[in-house]
Amino acid sequence: METSVPCQTQASMMDALPAGLCLMDVRELRVILHNYLYQSLLEEPYRQQGVVGLRLEEYIPGADVARVLDLYRQAAGGETLEVSEVPYYCDEQMSFWDVHIAPVRSPSGVVESLVTTMWDVTGRVLARQELQRALNRERLISESSRALVEAVDVDTMLERLADCAMATVADGCAIYLSRDTLLGATVVRHRDAFKQDALRGALTDRPVPLHETIVGPGAACDRGELLRDLRVADVDARYRGTVAELELGSLVAVPLRTQETTFGVLTLLRDQQSEPFCEKDLDAVRSVVTRIELAINNMRLLETMRGMNQQLVISTLEAQQTTERERETRQEAQRLALQLEEDRRRMEEMIHLIAHDVRQPITVARGQAQFACRNLERGDMARAKASIEAVEVATRRLETMIRDLVDSARLEAGKLQLDRQPLDVVWFVGEVIGRLSFALDVSQIRVEAAAPVVAYADPNRLERVIGNLLSNALKYGTPGTPVTVHVDEHDGDALVTVADHGPGIPPQDLSRLFERGFRSAGAHKAEGLGLGLYIVRLLVEAHGGRVWAESELGQGSTFCFTLPLAL
């Protein structure tokens, strides 16, 4: 009884250790004792009964016996071994362990036994892998943006984009553009030269119908599709041979669109041996596609402007020798020239603004990624996780900027279609606040309404209006003070006001708040492109309403807009 208590205490202490522990005799490598964590790593039936008294080769999986025995024989010779991040697969779960094998010597220095200590480092390995994936996605977006800016024609641009994708996130890439109702391969890349030839031959010999990819219908429609686990049996019969030959494991396909027309598809491929694509990869590809669409539209615009300038020069030369009517034509041509110059100047200002504002979240993401790498090397998982989350926040900011650019362009061109319906605005404001709660602290928002107010509006566009105004109120209001949303009927319209208790807006800025790119001198440092309130105005006016702001310095601001009531 006197000896059992210390033994029980030792066993309890071993089980309390945050590492797997096993002691073996040095001659036959039989297990003398082990703790609970070491036992939990074993396969059935050893997990239940333990392995005390068994030799190492009796319970180690056959494929690993030779390598493991060699390590223990080295340790039996008096050498201390450390092996980092050893992969271990059990119950269909992969984990990683740091393993330390050390000899235990008698007082005379003879090795009597071996002690094995195992630490679970799965979190560290997975965090590093996720960080690398995030860095690759960030590289794809930044390097693609550089390629789009530097390219002089569409073909060069698409070739450089394919090279960027291959260098960052994909094993293969195919970009194919519309030939009437079929898609013909334009750029094809793959790490394996044989697979590249097979992919190019398949897409050239058998063009893919619009809204399809090399695995069948539906994969490239709307905003794109992610196919994670491709199996030959599940693929459209027309494409099974290609998928099998490429050993295709997963696929991301996103359509290229301009003015609501699909003109091509960007497809990224990964082999069966590579990790499947995920939703974040799909989002990154969507960001790249948005840049492609903008770049192609800009190329077309520049080509149109070159043609107009050439025509202007010809008209000016002819006008010097014509009648009064021709002189009037020359004056009109000069006016057009001035307008073109003004448009060019505004375009340069917008490009400079975009370049300046987009650089900030990219710089933040790159810096945080470097911090995460250093923290991972030091084993500081909490700070590494915080840095990774900061990378994600910067990426979301970049995506918001791109969405604002696209939406403002569509609104200005009159290409945005409204899907209006009767909508209870009081109820809908509550729904929008609920969705904002995932990203903002909405606890200080208060909604006031005497009765339901039913407007005739597009819910998706109205959510953008209310969300922008509430986000601004929370951002610029004094912390801890309420933000009040009031909904009522006024002069035959639905009237919505959003009031904060912030520092207010200078009177000279009130009339310009809803202009494109305007930022008030009294506002905090802007984080976007200055398009939020501009888009609010365009959306409200598209509904047939109007929007304005009221403010008094030191007393806060109130943003108001109206919508037609449902009949």
Disulfide bonds with the S-S distance in Angstrom:
none
